[in-house]
Amino acid sequence: MILLAEMTSSYSSQAELILRRLFEHAIVTADPMETIAEYLPEKPSNRVVIIGAGKASARMAEAVERVWGKCDGIVITRYGYGRPCKGIEIIEAGHPVPDETGVKATRKIVELMHGLGEDDFVLCLISGGASALLCAPSGTLTLAEKQHINQSLLASGAPIDQINIVRKHLSAIKGGQLAAAAYPAKMLSLILSDVPGDDIQFIGSGPTIGDTSTGQQALQIINDYTISVPATVIKQLNTQSGVLAPQDIQLSKTQNVIFAAPSQSLEAAAKMATSDYGFDVINLGDALQGEARDVAHHHAEQAIHIQKQLSDTDNPVLLLSGGELTVTKNGNGVGGPNAEFCLALAISLNKQAGIFGLAGDTDGVDGAAEIAGAFVTPNTLDDAEKAGLSPQESLTQNDAHSFFEIIANQIITGPTLTNVNDFRAILIYPS
C-alpha cells in the first residue's frame, strides 16, 4: 500500500503512474484473448463460418482460432488493428468514417453466408467500431453520402444510441440484417460491449438483433441535433428500411451474448486500487453520458467536495467512471471526448492541490485521433501558461489533443485490441 506520507518529491509522477496502471489493468481485463474462450461452445462438426467487425474483432478471431484451430471466415477491423489468423481473413478498413474497403469487405461477408443451411453454424464477433466497418448503404445511398452523414453525426453531440438509430435506417446490414443474411443457419453472436448500459441493439448498431425504431425517429434525431444531410438521406428515411423487428423469424436462430463489458473493467480497476494501493473507491458506473466538458465540471466539483471531507489520516479516494461522453464540435481543433473531459477538468479544478485525473478510451483512439486520452495534474494550467497556451481557447476550439500534446500529458497506448469504451479516474488525496 502506498501511503500519502511516502509521496514526497515524486508525488505527481507517482499519481500518474498509479492512474496509468489502473487504466492498463482495465484494458487487459477486457482482452478477448483472456475472456472469450469460456463463451465458446465445442466447435460444431458441420460447416462453421466466422464473421465479424469492430476494433476488437481481429483479436477476437485470433482468440477463437486458439481454441478451435483454423477456421473459415472474414472479419473487418480498423486499420492497424489486424491480427495474425490461421484461416480467418482479416480485412482492415476505415474507421470512424467508412471507406470503400469496408463496403467491399461487408459485401464479401454477405456473399460468404449465401447458401448456408439449417445445419450450418455462424460465429459472429462484434465489438465497438462495427457501425463504421460494416458498411452497406441502403437504397440508392452512395458511400460518399454515408461518409458525410457519419461525420455529421459524430460532430453533432448526439449520444451513441441516437446516432446508431440513424445509422441503422440508412444501412442494409445493421438492425438485425446481418443475422437475416445467415438464416436459416444457427448463429452465435459474441459481443464485446462499448455502449452505456450494454444494450445489444446499440453495440455496432445491432447487426444481429432486431429494433423497434423507425425511419421517422431517425428523421427526428436529425432535426433535434441540426444534422446536415443530403436530400437522398431524407428520402431514404421516409421509405421502409430493412431493419428487422425483434420477433422476425429470420432472427429466431440467432443467440446474442455479451462476453466482456465496461463494468467488468471498472470493477477490476477498483479492486486493484483497493488491494494494491489502499484507496477508497467510489465507482460512478459505466453508463455515464453527456457533454464531456459538462461532465468534467460536475466531476471536478465532486472531487473538491470529497477532498474537503478528508482528514490527514484518511485514505486517498479514487473516483471511477465509464460510459461514453460526447463532444459538440464547434471549433476547428483536434480532440476527442476523453481529452476534452481532461481539459475541462483541469479548468474546473483550477490547480487544486492533491487531485489528479486521467481519461482514456480503452481502444486507444479518442475521437479520430490515435491518442487514448490525457492526464491532469494540479500543474496542468501552469504548464499551459508556460507554453503560451490558453486552456479556455483550446476548449472553445475543441483542440484538447493539441493542448495536451504541447504540455506532454497525452496518454498514447497504440492499438489495444479491445474496446470497452471510456475509462475515467480521478485520484483525490487529503489536502
HELIX and SHEET records of a PDB file:
HELIX    1   1 LEU A    4  GLU A    6  5                                   3    
HELIX    2   2 TYR A   11  THR A   29  1                                  19    
HELIX    3   3 PRO A   32  THR A   35  1                                   4    
HELIX    4   4 ALA A   37  TYR A   39  5                                   3    
HELIX    5   5 SER A   57  TRP A   68  1                                  12    
HELIX    6   6 GLU A  100  LEU A  112  1                                  13    
HELIX    7   7 ALA A  130  LEU A  133  1                                   4    
HELIX    8   8 LEU A  143  ALA A  155  1                                  13    
HELIX    9   9 ILE A  160  LYS A  168  1                                   9    
HELIX   10  10 GLN A  177  ALA A  182  1                                   6    
HELIX   11  11 PRO A  196  ASP A  198  5                                   3    
HELIX   12  12 ILE A  200  SER A  205  5                                   6    
HELIX   13  13 GLY A  215  ASP A  224  1                                  10    
HELIX   14  14 ALA A  231  LEU A  237  1                                   7    
HELIX   15  15 ILE A  249  LEU A  251  5                                   3    
HELIX   16  16 PRO A  262  TYR A  277  1                                  16    
HELIX   17  17 ALA A  292  GLN A  309  1                                  18    
HELIX   18  18 PRO A  337  LEU A  349  1                                  13    
HELIX   19  19 THR A  380  LYS A  386  1                                   7    
HELIX   20  20 PRO A  391  THR A  396  1                                   6    
HELIX   21  21 ALA A  400  ILE A  406  1                                   7    
SHEET    1   A 6 GLU A  89  ALA A  93  0                                        
SHEET    2   A 6 ASP A  72  ARG A  78  1                                        
SHEET    3   A 6 VAL A  48  ALA A  53  1                                        
SHEET    4   A 6 PHE A 121  SER A 127  1                                        
SHEET    5   A 6 LYS A 186  LEU A 192  1                                        
SHEET    6   A 6 THR A 254  ALA A 260  1                                        
SHEET    1   B 6 ASP A 280  ASN A 283  0                                        
SHEET    2   B 6 VAL A 317  SER A 321  1                                        
SHEET    3   B 6 ASP A 422  ILE A 428 -1                                        
SHEET    4   B 6 ILE A 355  ASP A 361 -1                                        
SHEET    5   B 6 GLY A 373  VAL A 376 -1                                        
SHEET    6   B 6 GLN A 410  ILE A 411 -1                                        
SHEET    1   C 2 LEU A 288  GLU A 291  0                                        
SHEET    2   C 2 GLY A 323  THR A 326  1                                        
END                                                                             
